[in-house]
Amino acid sequence: MKVEIKKITKGEDFLQARINNATAFNFRVDANCESNKEAVPFTDVYGAFVDGKLVSNIYAHKFQMMCHGEYLPMCGIGAVNSLIEYRNNGFIRKLMHTILDDFYSAGYVYSYLYPFSKRYYSKFGYGPGGCHVNAEIPTERLDNYKCDYDVSLYKPGDSYQPYEEVYEKFAKQYTGLVAKNDREWLCEYEPARTGKSMFLFSEKGNPKAYLGFENFYEKGGHLLTHGDIAWESPEAFRNILGFLYKLRMHNDVFKVTLPEAFPIDAVLEEVWELKQEKSTTGQVRILNIQKALENYPCHDEKGCITINVIDDYFTSQSGVYRITFGGGNKPDVRVCDDNPDIEFDISALSPLLLGSYGFDDLLYFPKGLVKVNNNIPLLKKVFTRKPVFFTERF
């Protein structure tokens, strides 16, 4: 059996990868459609070939992820699958190693994925990525909200720019949202053709928010967002709620995915029987420790800490880092020989620098992933939870 691991470049192989995806995840694909032979935009597709046959593949999406107010390159792992008859041969492991090596060499800072098994991906250094909340908001309880903004329905051919402006402001409020580089997503929103609507909220010509949803009136009066909701300020979000209240006659529930830290209890004055479901979102891995540390917003405190990082895969990154901060500048990060204040496995450091967890949360990690030596008061001040928001649409 001849096995070859490589990046896909041929049209027939792109098509076969799509067919493999459809087989693994139970959806349909038109094998006769020529566009399915085209490369995937902003994505490298890696495949494992056995005697020339594509039996396993992974999509490595090339994103720019908002991280503490700055876009950083992030590799999103998706469409991980092997044909059933070829599973348990280590092909996914070999593909992951190739992808991690390539994106590490290309200077990517983070990698993110939605795992079929958290334990499996922890072998590659991935740690907890964060959570979001799926909420069902009764529209009748939004009677205290009004929509004072101008609201317009998106029509095919309308400019994408105002939606982009809103999204950029929304993204800067959180870590985890990626730069939208595919402007075709709005084509889904044609009410007559798809049953999906997109509304833009503006004040004096300035875009403030948008809301895209599918109307499930025939299935219980639910409005369901597909991740296409963004607002630049609390006032803009309140206008969205006021707009939803206008739709209450035919839509009694608004289903929406929100950041974990979103104050939904403050939004509604009556929260009895409010349905909220906390969902673990995915897993994260630092690919470039130096850049991730330099990006971390610890400069509100003044001082110096030293951390020891253990990365069993990228062993050249393992070592002690001295982090000096203060004065409003980005941290000064240097490799040193000092005794560390705290020691991390990469799977524990990754969610910490992302902001999904703070110092106190680390104490609950499995033994061996974190060891605290000293300087605890400063470590507690530096490593705090941050507003993180990932959705399954990245």
C-alpha positions in Angstrom: 0.0 0.0 0.0 1.6 3.3 -1.2 0.5 6.3 1.0 1.1 9.9 -0.1 0.3 13.0 2.0 0.1 16.2 0.0 -1.7 19.4 -0.7 -4.4 19.0 -3.3 -4.0 20.9 -6.6 -6.0 19.0 -9.2 -9.6 19.6 -10.1 -10.6 15.9 -9.9 -9.1 15.7 -6.4 -11.0 18.8 -5.2 -14.2 17.1 -6.5 -13.3 13.9 -4.7 -12.7 15.7 -1.5 -16.1 17.3 -1.7 -17.6 13.8 -2.4 -15.7 12.4 0.6 -17.0 15.3 2.8 -20.6 14.6 1.7 -20.2 10.9 2.4 -18.8 11.6 5.9 -21.2 14.3 6.9 -24.4 13.2 5.2 -25.1 15.9 2.7 -25.5 16.0 -1.1 -23.0 17.1 -3.7 -23.4 17.3 -7.5 -20.6 15.3 -8.9 -21.3 16.6 -12.4 -21.0 20.3 -11.4 -17.8 21.7 -12.8 -17.5 24.3 -10.0 -16.9 21.4 -7.6 -13.6 20.9 -9.3 -12.4 24.3 -8.4 -10.2 25.2 -5.5 -11.8 26.1 -2.2 -11.5 29.9 -1.6 -9.0 31.0 1.1 -8.4 27.3 1.9 -5.7 24.7 1.4 -7.0 21.2 1.1 -4.7 18.4 2.2 -5.3 14.8 1.2 -4.0 11.3 2.0 -3.8 9.1 -1.1 -3.6 5.3 -1.0 -2.4 3.9 -4.3 -3.5 7.2 -5.9 -7.0 7.2 -4.4 -8.0 10.1 -2.1 -9.1 8.4 1.1 -8.8 11.1 3.7 -8.8 14.9 3.6 -8.7 18.1 5.8 -9.6 21.7 4.9 -7.2 24.2 6.3 -8.9 27.6 6.2 -6.7 30.7 6.0 -8.4 33.3 8.2 -7.6 36.6 9.9 -9.0 36.2 13.4 -9.7 39.2 15.7 -7.6 38.7 18.8 -7.7 41.4 21.5 -8.4 44.2 19.0 -6.0 43.1 16.3 -6.3 40.6 13.4 -3.9 37.7 13.5 -3.5 34.9 11.0 -5.4 31.8 12.1 -5.7 28.3 10.6 -9.2 26.9 10.9 -9.3 23.2 10.6 -12.4 21.7 9.0 -14.0 18.8 7.0 -11.8 16.3 8.8 -12.7 12.8 7.5 -11.5 9.5 6.2 -13.5 7.0 4.1 -14.9 4.4 6.5 -13.0 1.5 5.1 -9.7 3.4 5.5 -10.1 4.7 9.1 -7.7 3.8 12.0 -4.7 3.9 9.7 -3.3 7.2 11.1 -4.1 9.3 8.0 -5.7 12.2 10.0 -2.6 12.3 12.3 -0.3 12.5 9.3 -2.4 15.2 7.7 -2.6 17.2 10.9 1.2 17.1 11.3 1.7 18.3 7.7 -0.8 21.1 8.2 0.7 22.3 11.5 4.2 22.3 10.0 3.1 24.3 7.0 1.1 26.9 8.9 3.8 27.2 11.6 6.3 27.9 8.8 3.9 30.4 7.2 3.8 32.5 10.4 0.3 31.7 11.6 -0.3 32.5 15.3 -3.4 30.4 16.2 -5.3 27.4 14.9 -8.9 26.6 15.8 -11.2 23.7 15.2 -14.5 22.1 16.1 -13.5 18.6 17.3 -15.2 15.2 16.8 -13.1 14.3 19.9 -11.5 16.8 22.2 -9.2 14.1 23.6 -8.0 13.2 20.2 -7.0 16.8 19.3 -5.4 17.4 22.6 -2.7 15.1 21.3 -1.8 17.9 18.9 -1.7 20.5 21.7 -5.3 21.9 21.3 -7.0 23.1 24.4 -10.5 24.5 25.3 -11.5 27.3 23.0 -14.5 28.8 24.7 -18.3 28.8 24.9 -21.3 30.6 23.5 -24.9 30.7 24.5 -27.9 29.7 22.4 -30.9 31.6 23.7 -34.6 31.6 22.9 -35.9 35.1 23.6 -39.8 35.4 23.7 -40.5 38.4 21.5 -43.5 39.5 23.7 -41.1 40.4 26.5 -39.4 43.0 24.3 -42.2 45.5 24.8 -39.9 48.0 26.5 -37.7 48.3 23.4 -38.2 50.6 20.4 -36.5 50.7 17.1 -35.7 54.3 16.3 -33.2 53.5 13.5 -33.9 53.4 9.8 -34.3 49.7 8.8 -33.9 48.5 5.2 -34.3 45.1 3.7 -31.3 43.8 1.8 -31.8 43.2 -1.9 -29.5 41.4 -4.3 -27.0 43.9 -5.7 -27.0 46.2 -2.7 -23.6 47.4 -1.4 -21.8 45.1 1.0 -19.9 48.0 2.5 -22.3 49.0 5.3 -22.5 45.4 6.5 -18.7 45.3 6.5 -18.5 48.5 8.6 -20.9 47.1 11.2 -19.1 43.8 11.3 -15.7 45.4 11.8 -16.9 47.3 14.8 -18.7 44.3 16.2 -15.6 42.0 15.8 -13.4 44.4 17.7 -15.5 43.8 20.8 -14.6 40.2 21.0 -11.8 37.7 20.3 -12.6 34.9 17.9 -14.5 36.5 15.0 -12.8 36.3 11.7 -12.5 38.9 8.9 -15.2 38.4 6.4 -13.4 37.7 3.1 -16.3 36.0 1.3 -18.8 38.6 0.1 -21.1 36.0 -1.4 -22.8 35.2 1.9 -25.4 37.9 1.4 -26.7 36.0 -1.7 -28.5 33.7 0.8 -30.8 36.5 1.8 -33.6 36.6 -0.8 -36.9 36.2 1.0 -38.9 35.1 -2.1 -36.2 32.5 -3.1 -34.7 31.3 0.1 -37.1 32.4 2.9 -34.2 34.3 4.5 -34.2 38.0 5.2 -31.4 40.5 6.0 -32.1 43.9 7.5 -29.6 46.8 7.9 -30.1 49.3 10.8 -28.9 52.9 10.2 -29.0 56.2 12.0 -28.7 59.3 9.8 -27.2 57.3 7.1 -24.6 55.6 9.3 -24.8 51.8 9.6 -25.3 50.6 13.2 -26.4 46.9 13.1 -27.7 44.2 10.9 -29.9 41.1 11.4 -30.3 38.1 9.1 -32.7 35.4 9.9 -34.9 32.6 8.6 -38.6 32.7 9.3 -39.9 29.5 10.8 -43.5 30.7 11.1 -44.8 27.4 9.8 -42.8 25.5 12.4 -43.9 27.2 15.6 -43.3 30.9 15.0 -39.6 31.0 15.5 -37.1 33.5 14.0 -33.7 31.8 13.7 -30.4 33.7 13.0 -27.6 31.9 11.1 -24.9 33.8 12.8 -25.5 36.9 10.8 -26.2 39.4 13.5 -23.9 42.2 14.6 -24.2 45.5 16.4 -21.7 48.3 17.1 -23.0 49.3 20.5 -25.6 48.5 23.2 -27.9 51.1 21.7 -27.7 49.3 18.4 -28.6 46.0 20.0 -31.6 47.6 21.7 -32.8 48.7 18.3 -32.6 45.2 17.0 -34.8 44.1 20.0 -37.3 46.9 19.2 -37.5 45.7 15.6 -38.1 42.1 16.8 -40.9 43.3 19.0 -42.7 44.5 15.8 -42.6 41.0 14.5 -44.2 39.4 17.5 -47.6 38.8 15.9 -46.1 36.0 13.7 -42.9 35.1 15.6 -43.1 34.3 19.3 -39.5 33.3 19.8 -36.2 34.7 18.6 -33.4 32.1 18.6 -29.9 33.6 18.6 -26.3 32.6 19.4 -24.7 35.1 21.7 -21.3 35.5 23.4 -21.0 33.6 26.7 -20.5 36.8 28.7 -23.5 38.6 27.1 -25.7 40.0 29.8 -29.0 38.5 28.6 -30.5 38.7 32.1 -30.1 42.4 32.0 -31.6 42.6 28.5 -34.9 41.1 29.6 -36.8 42.5 32.5 -38.8 39.2 32.8 -36.5 36.2 32.5 -38.7 33.4 33.8 -38.4 30.2 31.8 -35.9 31.9 29.5 -34.1 29.1 27.6 -30.4 29.3 27.5 -28.0 26.6 26.4 -24.3 27.0 27.0 -22.4 25.3 24.2 -18.7 24.5 24.2 -17.5 25.9 20.9 -14.2 24.3 20.0 -10.5 24.0 20.6 -7.6 26.4 20.1 -3.8 26.0 19.7 -1.1 28.5 19.6 1.2 28.1 16.6 3.5 31.0 17.4 4.1 31.5 21.1 6.1 34.7 20.7 3.5 36.5 18.7 0.6 35.3 20.9 2.4 36.6 24.0 3.1 40.0 22.3 -0.5 40.3 21.4 -1.9 39.5 24.9 -3.3 42.7 26.6 -1.5 42.5 29.9 -0.1 46.0 29.8 -2.7 47.5 32.2 -0.5 46.1 35.0 3.1 47.0 35.4 5.7 44.4 36.1 7.4 41.3 34.9 6.5 37.6 34.9 8.3 34.5 33.6 6.5 31.5 32.1 7.8 28.1 31.0 6.0 26.7 28.0 6.1 23.0 27.1 5.3 22.3 23.4 5.9 18.6 22.7 5.2 19.1 19.0 7.0 22.4 18.2 9.8 21.7 20.6 11.8 24.7 19.3 9.2 26.9 21.0 9.5 25.3 24.4 11.3 27.3 27.0 11.1 30.2 29.5 9.8 33.5 28.4 10.2 36.8 30.3 7.2 39.1 29.8 7.7 42.8 30.8 4.7 45.1 30.6 3.4 48.5 31.6 3.2 52.0 30.2 0.5 51.2 27.7 2.8 49.5 25.3 2.6 45.9 24.1 4.5 43.4 26.3 8.2 42.9 25.7 8.7 39.2 25.3 12.1 37.5 25.4 13.4 34.0 25.9 15.5 33.7 29.1 17.0 31.3 31.6 15.1 32.6 34.6 13.2 30.4 37.1 9.6 30.5 35.9 6.7 31.8 37.9 4.3 29.4 36.2 4.7 26.4 33.8 2.3 25.5 31.1 1.6 22.8 28.6 0.7 24.4 25.3 -2.9 23.1 25.6 -3.3 25.2 28.8 -1.5 28.3 27.6 -3.6 28.5 24.4 -7.0 29.2 26.0 -5.4 31.5 28.6 -3.9 33.8 25.9 -7.1 33.6 23.9 -8.9 34.9 27.0 -11.3 31.9 27.3 -9.9 31.3 30.8 -8.2 33.2 33.6 -5.6 32.3 36.1 -8.0 30.9 38.7 -9.5 28.6 36.0 -6.1 27.0 35.4 -6.2 25.4 38.9 -9.0 23.1 37.6 -7.0 21.8 34.6 -5.8 18.2 34.8 -2.6 17.7 36.7 0.6 18.1 34.7 -0.8 20.8 32.4 -0.1 23.8 34.8 2.3 24.3 37.7 2.3 27.5 39.7 5.6 28.4 41.4 5.3 32.0 42.7 4.2 35.6 41.9 0.6 34.6 42.3 -0.9 38.0 43.0 0.6 39.5 39.7 -0.4 36.4 37.7 -4.0 36.8 38.9 -4.0 40.4 37.7 -2.4 39.7 34.4 -4.3 36.6 33.3 -8.0 37.3 33.3 -11.0 36.2 31.3 -11.6 38.3 28.1 -14.7 38.6 25.9 -14.4 35.7 23.5 -16.9 34.8 20.8 -16.6 31.9 18.3 -19.5 30.5 16.4 -19.5 27.4 14.2 -19.3 29.7 11.2 -16.0 31.0 12.6 
